[in-house]
Amino acid sequence: MGQSAETRVAPSYMHYADFSGMTAAEARLHFRRGAYNGHTAGIAPGMLQGNVVILPVEYALDFSRYCQRNPQPCPLIGVSDTGSPMMHTLGSDIDIRSDVPLYRIYENGELKDEVGDITHLWRNDFVAFALGCSFSFEDALIADGIPLRHIEQNKTVGMYVSNIMTEPAGPFAGGTVVSMRPLHVQDAIRASAICARFPHAHGQPVHMGDPALIGITDIDAPDWGDKTEFRDGEIPVFWACGVTPQNAVRSAMPSICITHAPGSMLVCDVPAWATDSKQPKKHQN
Amino acid sequence: MGQSAETRVAPSYMHYADFSGMTAAEARLHFRRGAYNGHTAGIAPGMLQGNVVILPVEYALDFSRYCQRNPQPCPLIGVSDTGSPMMHTLGSDIDIRSDVPLYRIYENGELKDEVGDITHLWRNDFVAFALGCSFSFEDALIADGIPLRHIEQNKTVGMYVSNIMTEPAGPFAGGTVVSMRPLHVQDAIRASAICARFPHAHGQPVHMGDPALIGITDIDAPDWGDKTEFRDGEIPVFWACGVTPQNAVRSAMPSICITHAPGSMLVCDVPAWATDSKQPKKHQN
């Protein structure tokens, strides 16, 4: 593409702090109007946030299978009807074409553009998938007094392709991408117990301690995100990461795929802790 | 069909008690040989058992969506590749064409036959789905000292179509089918906490107390299974039931659908409690 991705996105006229106290639905309306294209961490605290993957229907069954087979990196929280942009099981009036702050467009596995709205690109054969993300468990860890360095230092969490292979489905395959947070051992144990309560936000860690055991040779050289400072007595703790399905989708090279931009998630009307065995809610009269 | 379903099934030459002490894989080999077509409750205790639904691929994406949207009645535990009869994510060498003790064949929503093997019916466009079942949580309740009347009295649990509507997906829709067990209130509370740990076996109850609140007018007239005796101080406790997806499939009237026969489940090599956040297990060298 001739124009850089950045110049195509209208600049935000709202700031992150403006969303304080807003509900998920209120925040989404501002995203829909193009008022904000930043990250969603801390917006509508306690509500489920999701990674987004939009694919043509020919890929949808295999991608569903990929998520079912790999629930830790790919916890499926919502699937649209084919051709419908409404994520009606995750909230009222969620239009996946406009309600995420920032999107990425991939063609044949290659990043082509970054845009604030995809209404003009929507097709009748698209299926939208939402997958749980780490924001939910990070909120819970912080609430329990476990410090998270990348948040304290306003950095992006370090992410690595591990040698923990996902279970393939059709063209979707690859190593589990893991995010790493340095913690003291006692906090790592508490974090494991807390995160196990959030199976729809990647659940308990997949590894802690020696990075080499999961194929990571240099902890200071993440594949995505920033290098993280370690302090005395801290060990690396690794969680399955929502970049795993994005990575699998890129290597499957579908003709087109649209995702959220990193950190700019779908903010849902569903509480983060309530999705696993959500109660049926509609009674017929 | 001219011949009754019963006469088509070779009689079992093994008895339920013969499976005591066998692993899931050992038991499946006997099912595969046609040695047994009875129920699987108590076989390979502690291992995950599953309801089975086999559909042509044209229905598979909608059925996947139906399960994702209704995780309590339809907890998806495994999906085959299209055309492959191997349920490789649920155990080694599970051939869904022969490894279930007894199958039911539906055409256009109507029960046509009951057979011990479906190898001759298998098609390259079939997708097999396995869904968690109540045996897992019943084992856990009994282990915790909570008595279950239908098991003590060797009856089939009572099942009812409730007015708790499932979230539709394509042609799949309908009320949640619930199973009912009478318990003292204190046991009902403990059962709720125990069952919440088994999201892949329907999770916590969906209702307890007044049956009319979920549209059940006569507790003594279940839609499936047996009438259950109540004793002093007991209340009815209702769980989402694996008959829900079978009911939804029947009303969707697919040209063909194959399921397990009631009680004759797929016995997996996966522990019943470990499936929700199962750890990735394969490391690349």
Interface residues (C-beta under 8 A of the other chain):
Chain A: V57 A60 L61 S64 R65 Q68 R69 N70 P71 Q72 P73 L76 G78 V79 D81 T82 T89 V127 N163 I164 M165 T166 E167 A169 G170 G175 T176 A196 P199 G203 Q204 V206 I214 G215 A240 D276 S277 K278 Q279 P280 K282 H283 Q284 N285
Chain B: V57 A60 L61 S64 R65 Q68 R69 N70 P71 Q72 P73 L76 G78 V79 D81 T82 T89 V127 N163 I164 M165 T166 E167 A169 G170 G175 T176 A196 P199 G203 Q204 V206 I214 G215 A240 D276 S277 K278 Q279 P280 K282 H283 Q284 N285
